[in-house]
Amino acid sequence: MSHRSSRRLKSAVGSLNTTLSDFRCPPGLLFSVASDLYESLNTPVSLSCEILLRYGDLEQLVRKTVVPRSYNSASQFADDYQAVSFLKKAPLKIQGVDPEAAAKIKFLEAEEACRQTNSRIRSFSLTPHKVASDLVVRVLSRAVGEIGKILGSEVDCREWIHSCRFGPGVFNHPRSTGLTSLYDKLQVRPSVSHDLADLGSLLVMSQPHWARSITDIETDMAWPIVRSSDLDLVPGNKVAFVPKTAVTHRAIAIEPLINIYAQLGLGAMLRRRLLRHGMNLNDQSANQRAALKGSSDGSLATIDLSSASDTVAKELVRFLLPERWFHVLDICRSKVGMYEGKWLRYEKFSSMGNGSTFELETLIFLGLSLAVCTELNIDTTEVLVYGDDIVIPVAAYDSLFEVLTFCGFMFNDTKSFKSGPFRESCGKDYFNGHDVRPFFQKELPDEIQTLFRLVNGIRMLANRRGSSCSCDRRLLSVWRTVLRAIPRSVARNLLVPAHAGDSEGIKCDWDEAQASPFVLPRGDGWEGFVGLRYQAMPVEGMPPSNMLGLLASLLMRLGDDGKFQAQLLGLPREGWTSWLLSLDDRPAVSPRQLRGSSYRLRVDAFYGAWTDLGPWL
């Protein structure tokens, strides 16, 4: 490339960056896209959705549903399913609808359900046959054995220490809010619940870089002593609500810093033990394949539970788990939560936000499912559990329903299927073996990256409707409606392949990408292509005042090896952020973990082989 051409492209990138940063989404775009979608699908259900939208009856629109068993055709069901699903999870402001109030009601109902379950389990422990059927008694007894086989009776403390880690989110702290970066978490006085204070001090001491950061002891070869007085003691977690659908939020809990650190370690241990027994919680594809099989031959049922994590009662966990495992999980959990300005003592064992809740609920549902199948002499090889997504042979469905109901869990009738042509599990929906997963618009389009996700979501939906070989032409006008809202210079130049991230640019075929001068063969002996990519980039600035906290965060991420220590001695005075990101050819800290980040164009992003979506047919 000539020097003049290179300079021209560099100028074009600068202009694109300016266009992207100054972009503001046209008002009313989302409803225009929804209206076009309903008209393009052109079914009685989709047209009724368009009428509801036109007359502003959003509440009825987002509550509208379809019943799979009333359909004989996969394509007809897919059309109507998409129509009623498009805006269902969008954070719309609907007059007369308070999503947080609905979530609070559900939260308190779950607590009451757990209170009743705790009372029932206590009675069951004393006189099982007086409060439960023979089937439930036998299954719960077997479940204790199944869970014991998965966990073992002892907790490996060394494994726990090495498994603990920080999560990416915020934590409950009496003097700080909104802290998410690793640096922030290492430079504040750690918060911890009263029960975990003594053990939490030892966990901090197990990481000398962390201990030095909070005690300000920098002496080499000295191992800082951390006492509970060095920590911020808090009663428990803080209840919060986050968007789920247009009509209701989801309850979560923000845990103290050391609690979540310890909980994530326990979660990792549970995850490894589940993997040894065939449950890979790092991969949802097994459940998805089972949903496909169940929809094709009717042999498998898929189960989804309502408020699953909020209805895991503490006495049920005590009954099912080995004593030592229960004790460790119990001491790390928050037993009270701040709700509406008051401390509420939980009837549940843990909620979403606890670092081991997902693995624990998987373990409990797996143990109960295996016990039911064993009791009924049903093969257990097709039993799969991922959180509260359960796949089980149809013959075991009714018995598992009885057992789970006794344990305080509620089947989500709209998402649990034992008969008919439809199954869903782990984000995949199938009707007679056909993928009918709809596209859910989960955000209001405002910044440019939200439009990228919308335009790509429509294109990928069209691709799925074309059996991944082509794109459904009925959605072409909808796709173009979004595309027209994107600045022309961006739409012509920021083009990416199908496998790129949804917010990195506009996904297109190779032939379409030829319109961009930035999409070029990689060269230098590499097979593949390079182009532009829109992604979060770190914002550089002066080093933070607590340099010890910064170094602690780096050491905890990269390891305290000799090579890294040598690099620390050469810390440059300027450009320190870029230097940190280049260490050891891997990110030392992510953009989110630095002081801030902004979306910028990345030039010469390598994509490998270009993947196409197929023509509009």
C-alpha positions in Angstrom: 0.0 0.0 0.0 1.4 3.4 -1.0 2.2 6.1 1.6 -0.6 8.3 0.2 -3.1 5.5 0.4 -2.1 4.7 3.9 -2.5 8.3 5.0 -5.9 8.5 3.3 -7.1 5.4 5.1 -5.8 6.7 8.4 -7.7 9.9 7.9 -10.8 7.8 7.1 -10.5 5.9 10.3 -10.3 9.2 12.3 -13.4 10.4 10.5 -15.2 7.1 11.3 -14.3 7.3 14.9 -15.7 10.8 15.1 -18.9 9.7 13.4 -19.3 6.7 15.7 -18.7 8.7 18.9 -21.1 11.5 17.8 -23.9 9.1 16.7 -27.3 9.4 18.3 -30.0 6.8 17.5 -33.1 8.2 15.7 -36.1 8.4 18.1 -38.8 5.7 17.6 -36.5 3.4 15.7 -37.3 0.3 17.8 -41.0 0.6 17.2 -40.5 1.2 13.5 -38.4 -2.0 13.3 -41.0 -4.0 15.3 -43.8 -2.7 13.0 -41.9 -3.8 9.9 -41.2 -7.2 11.5 -44.8 -7.8 12.3 -45.9 -6.9 8.8 -43.1 -8.9 7.1 -44.1 -12.1 9.0 -47.7 -11.5 7.9 -49.6 -13.9 10.1 -52.8 -13.3 12.0 -50.8 -13.3 15.3 -48.0 -11.0 14.0 -50.6 -8.6 12.5 -52.5 -8.5 15.8 -49.1 -7.6 17.4 -48.8 -4.7 14.9 -52.3 -3.5 15.8 -51.4 -3.5 19.5 -48.2 -1.6 18.8 -50.0 0.9 16.6 -52.5 1.7 19.3 -50.0 1.8 22.1 -51.2 -1.3 24.0 -47.7 -2.3 25.0 -48.7 -4.3 28.1 -50.9 -6.6 26.2 -48.3 -6.9 23.4 -45.4 -8.0 25.7 -47.7 -10.4 27.6 -48.9 -12.1 24.5 -48.0 -15.8 24.1 -48.4 -18.7 21.8 -49.0 -22.4 22.7 -46.8 -24.8 20.7 -49.1 -27.7 20.9 -51.7 -25.8 18.9 -49.5 -25.7 15.9 -48.8 -28.4 13.2 -46.2 -26.5 11.2 -42.8 -25.5 12.5 -42.6 -22.5 10.2 -46.0 -21.1 11.2 -45.1 -21.6 14.9 -41.7 -19.9 14.3 -43.4 -16.9 12.8 -45.8 -16.4 15.6 -43.3 -17.2 18.3 -41.0 -14.5 16.9 -43.8 -12.0 16.7 -44.7 -12.4 20.4 -41.1 -12.6 21.6 -39.4 -9.6 19.8 -40.2 -7.0 22.5 -40.9 -9.3 25.4 -37.5 -8.6 27.1 -37.0 -5.0 26.0 -36.8 -2.5 28.9 -39.9 -0.6 27.8 -41.6 1.9 30.0 -45.3 0.8 30.0 -47.9 2.9 31.7 -49.4 1.0 34.6 -46.6 -1.6 34.7 -44.0 -1.5 37.4 -41.4 -4.2 36.8 -39.6 -3.7 40.1 -42.8 -3.9 42.1 -43.6 -7.2 40.3 -40.2 -8.5 41.2 -40.5 -7.5 44.8 -43.8 -9.4 45.1 -42.1 -12.5 43.5 -39.1 -12.1 45.8 -41.3 -12.1 48.9 -43.4 -15.0 47.6 -40.2 -17.0 47.1 -39.2 -16.3 50.7 -42.6 -17.5 52.0 -42.3 -20.6 49.8 -38.8 -21.3 51.3 -40.2 -20.8 54.9 -42.9 -23.4 54.2 -40.3 -25.7 52.7 -38.0 -25.3 55.6 -40.8 -26.3 58.0 -41.7 -29.2 55.8 -38.2 -30.5 55.6 -37.7 -30.3 59.4 -40.8 -32.4 59.9 -39.7 -34.8 57.2 -36.4 -35.3 59.0 -38.3 -36.4 62.1 -41.2 -38.3 60.6 -40.7 -38.7 56.9 -43.8 -40.9 56.1 -46.2 -38.5 57.8 -45.4 -35.6 55.5 -44.4 -37.3 52.2 -45.4 -40.1 50.0 -43.3 -43.3 49.8 -41.9 -42.2 46.5 -40.6 -38.9 47.9 -39.1 -40.6 50.9 -37.2 -43.1 48.8 -36.1 -40.5 46.3 -34.8 -38.1 48.9 -32.9 -40.8 50.6 -31.3 -41.8 47.3 -30.6 -38.2 46.4 -28.5 -37.9 49.6 -26.4 -40.8 48.3 -26.1 -39.5 44.8 -25.0 -36.0 45.9 -22.6 -37.6 48.4 -21.0 -39.6 45.5 -20.5 -36.5 43.5 -19.0 -34.3 46.3 -17.3 -36.8 48.6 -17.5 -36.2 52.4 -14.5 -33.9 52.7 -13.7 -30.3 51.5 -10.2 -29.9 50.2 -9.1 -26.7 51.8 -6.0 -26.4 49.6 -8.1 -26.7 46.5 -10.5 -24.1 47.9 -7.7 -21.5 48.5 -6.4 -22.0 44.9 -9.9 -21.8 43.5 -11.0 -18.5 45.1 -11.2 -15.5 42.7 -12.8 -12.1 42.2 -15.8 -11.8 40.1 -16.4 -9.1 37.5 -19.3 -7.3 39.2 -19.9 -4.9 42.1 -19.8 -5.9 45.7 -21.5 -4.8 48.9 -19.2 -2.3 50.8 -20.2 0.2 53.5 -18.2 3.1 52.1 -17.8 2.4 48.4 -20.3 1.6 45.6 -20.0 0.7 41.9 -16.4 -0.7 42.2 -15.8 -3.4 39.7 -12.2 -3.4 38.7 -9.6 -5.7 40.2 -7.5 -2.7 41.2 -10.5 -1.2 43.1 -11.2 -4.5 44.9 -7.6 -4.8 46.1 -7.1 -1.2 47.3 -10.3 -0.9 49.5 -10.7 -2.4 53.0 -12.4 -5.7 52.1 -16.0 -6.2 53.2 -17.0 -9.5 54.8 -20.0 -10.9 56.7 -19.6 -11.4 60.4 -19.7 -15.2 60.1 -16.9 -15.3 57.6 -14.6 -12.6 59.3 -12.0 -14.9 60.9 -11.8 -17.3 57.9 -11.9 -14.3 55.6 -8.8 -12.9 57.2 -7.0 -16.2 56.4 -8.2 -16.1 52.8 -6.8 -12.6 52.4 -3.5 -13.7 54.0 -3.3 -16.6 51.5 -2.7 -14.0 48.9 0.3 -11.9 50.2 0.0 -9.3 47.4 -3.6 -8.6 48.6 -2.6 -8.6 52.2 0.2 -6.2 51.6 -2.1 -3.9 49.7 -4.7 -3.5 52.5 -2.1 -3.5 55.4 0.4 -1.1 53.6 3.2 -3.5 54.5 5.7 -3.4 51.7 8.7 -5.1 53.3 10.1 -7.9 51.2 10.1 -11.4 52.8 7.5 -10.2 55.3 4.1 -12.0 55.4 1.5 -9.5 56.6 -0.9 -10.5 59.3 -4.5 -9.7 58.5 -6.9 -9.4 61.4 -10.6 -8.9 61.3 -10.1 -5.3 62.4 -8.5 -4.8 58.9 -11.8 -5.7 57.3 -15.1 -4.0 57.0 -17.7 -6.1 58.7 -21.2 -6.1 57.2 -24.3 -8.1 58.3 -24.9 -9.5 54.8 -25.7 -8.7 51.2 -27.9 -6.1 49.5 -31.0 -7.1 47.5 -31.2 -5.4 44.1 -33.3 -5.8 41.0 -32.2 -6.0 37.4 -34.2 -6.1 34.2 -35.5 -9.5 33.1 -38.6 -8.8 30.9 -40.7 -5.8 30.0 -43.1 -6.6 32.9 -40.8 -7.8 35.7 -37.3 -7.5 37.0 -35.1 -10.2 38.5 -34.0 -10.2 42.2 -30.3 -10.5 42.8 -28.0 -9.9 45.8 -24.8 -8.0 46.0 -22.4 -9.9 48.2 -19.6 -8.6 50.4 -16.2 -8.7 48.7 -14.6 -11.6 50.6 -17.8 -13.6 50.6 -18.1 -13.5 46.8 -14.3 -14.3 46.6 -14.8 -17.4 48.8 -18.1 -18.4 47.1 -16.6 -18.4 43.6 -13.9 -20.7 44.9 -16.5 -23.1 46.2 -18.5 -22.8 43.0 -15.4 -23.8 41.0 -14.9 -26.8 43.2 -18.6 -27.9 42.7 -18.2 -27.3 39.0 -15.2 -29.7 38.8 -17.0 -32.4 40.7 -20.0 -32.1 38.5 -17.8 -32.4 35.4 -16.4 -35.7 36.7 -20.0 -37.0 36.7 -20.7 -35.8 33.2 -22.2 -32.4 33.8 -20.1 -29.8 32.0 -21.2 -26.4 33.2 -18.9 -24.7 30.8 -20.9 -26.0 27.8 -24.6 -25.9 27.2 -24.5 -27.9 24.0 -25.4 -31.2 25.6 -28.7 -29.8 26.9 -29.4 -28.1 23.5 -28.8 -31.4 21.6 -31.1 -33.2 24.1 -33.8 -30.6 23.4 -33.4 -31.2 19.7 -33.8 -35.0 20.3 -36.8 -34.5 22.6 -38.6 -32.4 20.0 -37.8 -35.0 17.3 -38.7 -38.3 18.9 -40.6 -37.3 22.1 -38.3 -39.4 24.3 -37.0 -36.5 26.5 -38.8 -33.9 28.5 -37.4 -30.4 29.2 -38.1 -28.7 32.5 -37.7 -25.1 33.6 -38.3 -23.9 37.1 -39.7 -20.5 38.3 -37.4 -18.6 40.6 -35.3 -21.6 41.0 -32.4 -20.0 42.9 -34.7 -18.1 45.2 -36.6 -21.3 46.2 -33.6 -23.4 47.2 -34.5 -23.6 50.9 -31.7 -23.7 53.5 -33.1 -26.8 55.2 -33.2 -28.7 51.9 -29.5 -28.0 51.4 -28.8 -29.1 54.9 -30.6 -32.3 54.4 -29.1 -33.2 51.0 -25.5 -32.2 51.3 -22.7 -33.9 53.3 -22.2 -32.1 56.6 -18.8 -30.6 55.9 -19.9 -29.2 52.5 -23.0 -27.7 54.0 -21.0 -26.1 56.8 -18.5 -24.4 54.4 -21.2 -23.2 52.0 -23.2 -22.0 54.9 -20.4 -19.9 56.5 -19.7 -18.2 53.2 -23.2 -17.2 52.4 -25.0 -14.1 53.5 -27.7 -15.0 56.0 -29.4 -11.6 55.9 -30.0 -9.1 53.2 -30.7 -5.4 53.1 -34.2 -5.1 51.6 -36.1 -1.8 51.5 -33.9 -0.2 54.3 -34.2 -3.2 56.7 -32.2 -6.4 57.3 -34.2 -9.5 56.2 -33.2 -12.9 57.5 -33.2 -15.3 54.5 -35.3 -18.4 54.3 -33.5 -19.3 51.1 -30.0 -20.7 51.1 -28.6 -18.3 48.6 -29.6 -16.1 45.7 -28.4 -15.1 42.3 -25.3 -13.1 43.1 -23.8 -15.7 45.4 -20.8 -17.2 43.6 -21.8 -20.8 44.2 -25.6 -20.6 43.7 -25.6 -21.8 40.0 -23.4 -24.8 40.8 -25.3 -25.7 43.9 -28.8 -25.7 42.3 -27.3 -27.8 39.4 -26.0 -30.3 42.0 -29.4 -30.5 43.8 -31.5 -30.9 40.7 -29.1 -33.5 39.3 -29.1 -35.5 42.5 -32.9 -35.4 42.6 -33.3 -36.3 38.9 -30.8 -39.2 39.2 -32.6 -40.5 42.3 -36.0 -40.4 40.6 -34.7 -42.3 37.5 -32.8 -44.9 39.6 -35.9 -45.5 41.8 -38.0 -46.0 38.6 -35.3 -48.2 36.9 -35.0 -45.7 34.1 -31.6 -45.2 32.4 -29.8 -42.2 33.8 -27.5 -41.6 30.9 -29.8 -39.0 29.3 -30.3 -37.0 32.5 -28.8 -33.5 32.0 -28.9 -30.5 34.3 -27.6 -27.0 33.7 -28.7 -24.7 36.5 -32.5 -25.0 36.5 -32.6 -26.3 32.9 -33.4 -30.0 33.4 -33.6 -32.7 30.7 -35.0 -36.1 31.8 -36.7 -39.1 30.1 -40.4 -38.5 29.7 -41.2 -41.6 31.9 -39.7 -39.8 34.9 -41.4 -36.4 34.4 -44.4 -36.9 36.7 -42.4 -38.4 39.5 -39.8 -35.7 39.3 -42.6 -33.2 39.4 -43.9 -34.7 42.6 -40.5 -34.7 44.2 -39.5 -31.1 43.2 -42.9 -29.8 44.3 -42.4 -31.4 47.7 -38.9 -29.7 47.9 -40.5 -26.3 47.3 -39.8 -25.8 43.6 -42.3 -24.6 41.0 -42.5 -25.8 37.5 -42.7 -23.0 34.9 -45.6 -24.4 32.9 -44.9 -22.2 29.9 -41.4 -23.5 29.6 -41.6 -27.1 30.7 -42.6 -29.8 28.1 -43.1 -33.5 28.3 -45.3 -34.0 25.2 -46.0 -32.3 21.9 -43.5 -31.2 19.2 -41.7 -28.4 21.2 -38.7 -28.5 23.6 -36.5 -25.8 24.9 -33.3 -25.8 26.9 -30.3 -23.5 27.4 -31.2 -21.0 24.8 -32.3 -23.4 22.1 -35.9 -23.9 21.0 -37.0 -26.7 18.7 -40.2 -27.7 17.0 -40.2 -31.2 15.5 -36.4 -30.9 15.2 -36.4 -27.4 13.6 -34.7 -24.5 15.2 -37.4 -21.9 16.0 -35.4 -19.8 18.5 -36.7 -16.2 18.2 -34.6 -13.0 18.4 -35.3 -11.1 21.6 -34.5 -7.4 21.6 -33.2 -6.9 25.1 -32.2 -3.2 25.0 -33.3 0.2 23.7 -31.2 1.2 20.8 -29.3 4.4 21.6 -25.5 4.1 21.0 -24.1 2.7 17.8 -23.1 -0.6 19.3 -26.7 -1.3 20.2 -27.7 -0.7 16.6 -25.0 -3.2 15.5 -26.5 -5.8 17.9 -30.0 -5.1 16.5 -29.0 -5.2 12.8 -26.9 -8.3 13.4 -29.7 -9.9 15.4 -32.1 -9.5 12.5 -29.6 -10.9 10.0 -28.7 -13.9 12.2 -32.4 -14.6 12.7 -32.9 -14.5 8.9 -30.0 -16.9 8.6 -31.5 -19.4 11.1 -34.8 -19.2 9.2 -32.8 -20.0 6.1 -31.4 -23.2 7.7 -28.0 -21.4 8.0 -27.5 -21.6 4.3 -29.3 -18.5 3.2 -31.3 -15.6 4.8 -35.1 -15.4 4.9 -36.0 -12.7 2.4 -39.1 -11.6 4.3 -36.8 -10.1 6.9 -34.7 -8.1 4.3 -36.9 -5.0 4.7 -36.6 -5.2 8.5 -32.8 -5.4 8.2 -32.7 -2.5 5.9 -34.8 -0.4 8.3 -32.1 -0.7 10.9 -29.3 -0.3 8.4 -30.7 3.0 7.2 -30.4 4.4 10.7 -26.6 3.7 10.7 -24.5 6.5 9.2 -23.7 5.6 5.5 -19.9 5.9 6.0 -20.1 3.3 8.8 -22.5 1.0 7.0 -20.1 0.9 4.0 -16.8 0.5 5.9 -17.4 -1.3 9.3 -18.1 -4.8 7.8 -17.3 -8.0 9.7 -17.8 -11.7 9.1 -20.6 -13.8 10.6 -18.4 -15.2 13.4 -17.5 -11.7 14.7 -19.0 -10.2 17.8 -22.5 -8.8 17.5 -21.3 -5.3 18.5 -18.1 -5.2 16.5 -19.6 -4.1 13.2 -22.2 -5.1 10.5 -22.1 -8.8 9.7 -22.1 -9.5 6.0 -21.0 -11.9 3.3 -17.6 -11.7 1.6 -19.0 -10.2 -1.5 -20.7 -7.4 0.5 -17.4 -6.8 2.4 -15.7 -5.8 -0.9 -17.3 -2.4 -0.6 -15.0 -1.6 2.4 -11.3 -0.6 1.6 -10.4 -1.8 5.1 -11.2 -5.5 4.5 -8.0 -7.0 3.0 -6.2 -10.4 2.9 -3.9 -10.8 5.9 -0.7 -11.4 4.0 2.7 -12.3 5.5 1.9 -16.0 5.0 -1.3 -15.9 7.1 -4.5 -17.3 5.7 -7.5 -15.1 6.3 -8.6 -11.4 6.3 -8.2 -8.3 8.3 -10.6 -5.4 8.7 -12.0 -2.8 11.2 -13.4 -3.8 14.5 -15.4 -1.6 17.0 -14.5 -2.6 20.5 -13.8 -1.3 24.0 -10.3 0.1 24.3 -8.6 1.2 27.6 -8.4 4.9 28.5 -4.9 5.8 29.4 -4.1 8.2 32.3 -1.9 8.8 35.2 -1.1 5.8 37.4 -3.4 5.5 40.4 -2.3 6.9 43.8 -2.2 3.5 45.4 0.5 1.9 43.3 0.8 -1.0 45.7 -2.9 -1.9 44.9 -2.2 -1.7 41.2 0.9 -4.0 41.5 -1.1 -6.4 43.7 -3.8 -6.7 41.0 -1.2 -7.4 38.3 0.6 -10.0 40.4 -2.7 -11.8 41.2 -3.6 -12.0 37.5 -0.2 -12.9 36.1 1.5 -14.8 38.8 4.6 -13.8 40.8 7.2 -15.3 38.5 10.7 -14.1 37.8 10.0 -12.9 34.2 7.2 -10.7 35.4 9.2 -9.3 38.3 11.9 -8.3 35.9 9.4 -6.5 33.8 8.1 -4.7 36.8 11.5 -3.2 37.4 11.3 -1.6 34.0 8.0 0.1 34.4 8.0 3.1 32.1 6.9 6.5 33.3 4.6 7.1 30.3 2.2 4.9 28.4 1.9 2.6 31.4 -1.5 1.3 30.3 -0.3 0.1 26.9 2.7 -1.4 28.6 0.6 -3.3 31.1 -1.6 -4.7 28.2 1.5 -5.9 26.4 3.1 -7.9 29.2 3.8 -11.5 28.5 1.7 -11.3 25.2 -1.5 -11.5 27.2 -3.7 -8.9 28.9 -2.6 -8.1 32.4 -5.8 -6.2 33.0 -8.9 -5.9 30.8 -10.3 -2.5 29.8 -13.0 -2.9 32.3 -10.5 -3.5 35.1 -8.6 -0.3 34.4 -9.7 3.2 35.3 -12.1 3.3 32.3 -12.7 2.4 28.7 -14.3 3.7 25.6 -15.3 2.2 22.3 -12.9 2.8 19.5 -12.1 1.3 16.1 -9.4 -1.3 16.0 -7.5 -1.3 12.6 -6.2 -4.5 11.1 -8.3 -6.8 13.2 -7.6 -10.4 12.2 -10.7 -12.5 11.4 -9.3 -15.7 9.9 -11.4 -17.2 7.2 -14.4 -15.1 6.3 -17.7 -16.8 7.2 -20.8 -16.0 5.1 -24.5 -15.9 6.0 -25.7 -16.7 2.5 -27.9 -14.8 0.0 -31.4 -13.4 0.8 -33.8 -16.0 -0.6 
